Amino acid sequence: MDRLVDRLPSPGGFALWLYAIAFVALPALLAYKGLAYVVGIVVFSVGLRPHVDGIVEGRTVDFAFKWRGKTYQRQYRLAIRSEAWVVKILSWGLMALTVLVLPVLVFVLQAQGQIFYEQLETQLPAILAELGRLMDFAHEQLPEYVPEVDVDRGKGWTGVSNLLGQVAGDAVQDIKGVLKSVFGSVLKVVGTLLGDWVKLVIAAIIVGTILAGWEKEVKMHRGVISRGLAAPRLRANVLRFGELYQTGVSLFMIGYLEVAATLTVLYALAMLVLPLGLSLGAILFMAVVLGFVTAIPKIGGFGGMAVAFLLMATNIQAGLGWFGYDVISLGTGFDVLIRVAVLMAVAKTMGLLEAYNYTPEIVGKKLGMTKMQIIATVLIWAVGAGFFGMIWGILISLVFQAALRLAEEDAERRLAGGEAEPAASETGAAE
């Protein structure tokens, strides 16, 4: 009969259990937000690492589109032989992106707000005149219900009705002050995001640290797993599973970039064709912003519509045309409404394409999953657990995808008649 001491795990197994308890179980119970933050950073780093190796070995980037049954394709080869330089470029690029994102956002919002306020001052007499004509027409048609209002002075009928006229006129006169106050508070609104911005900058620093010390991190984590799992096949399967999961995350990242690039091109083409009166620089900027926002699963469609509304509603110039040349004008108000409605309709269309076509097809094809699996994953977790729950739902679905690929490899190995252990490289995923 075995003694109790014989049933205890080996020193390596004991270390593995303590590792799981200290870095997974206890944080999940006592500090789940911190655990989610760190795990997200690690998963991003793990998915980014294969692209470092791909650039060092030489990676081919394809740009292609189909037109009338023909495929037009152009290939570019990207290769930087020094791994250290690739890591530095990616690390410093992430740092620059995260550090500059908030200042650039503030600058764009403030600049657009200032332009809107200046345009409002210029167009306000025409707006008041148009409002006055509408009020006069309404008063003529319904004199018993609509007071006669002087929008320039805020005057209306005498008695009780004068109060309505005074309120209406004063409200019009206060538009400038209200809008100025709103745009003046943009910095305060953005300031509430400062904490998240700091976390984002810290995350970029950690990603750079992980990439720079990749070999050391991999060796340590693989050592903990190898010493903790005595069974050779189980150990090899666990290590191989980590490598396959890493591949899945990296493919998902590439899929997102491909969807974003596709939507960016479609946005640019739409804004070039439609008479929105935008310059070429504005089209390129808005196409990139809207393309990458819309590519975000679940909330991208709504986010794209919100961004489209803000970008177009703050441009109250009259005229519909191309590149500063007005072809037709129905009046400032109608022109603004048309531009806003058109771009929001484009954003809505792009959101539907992202949700039910591009993301399921492009990402699903790369991961070996069906359209329905991708759509179901996004909808289930987004509806049940919100946006961040949806992100974790995607990461969990990649666990299934890695397990499926591991099972397929095992079946192929058995079919070939080999009983060798699963191949796990010496520099695989840092699990």
Secondary structure, 3 states (H helix, E strand, C coil): CCCHHHHCCCHHHHHHHHHHHHHHHHHHHHCHHHHHHHHHHHHHHHHHHHHHHHHHHCEEEEEEEEECCEEEEEEEEECCCCHHHHHHHHHHHHHHHHHHHHHHHHHHHHHHHHHHHHHHHHHHHHHHHHHHHHHHHHHHHCCCCCCCCECCCCECCCCHHHHHHHHHHHHHHCHHHHHHHHHHCHHHHHHCCHHHHHHHHHHHHHHHHHHHCHHHHHHHHHHHHHHHCCCHHHHHHHHHHHHHHHHHHHHHHHHHHHHHHHHHHHHHHHHHHCCCCCCHHHHHHHHHHHHHHHCCCCCHHHHHHHHHHHHHHCCCCCCEEECCEEEECCCHHHHHHHHHHHHHHHHHHHHHHHHHHHHHHHHHHHHCCCHHHHHHHHHHHHHHHHHHHHHHHHHHHHHHHHHHHHHHHHHHHHHCCCCCCCCCCCCCCCC
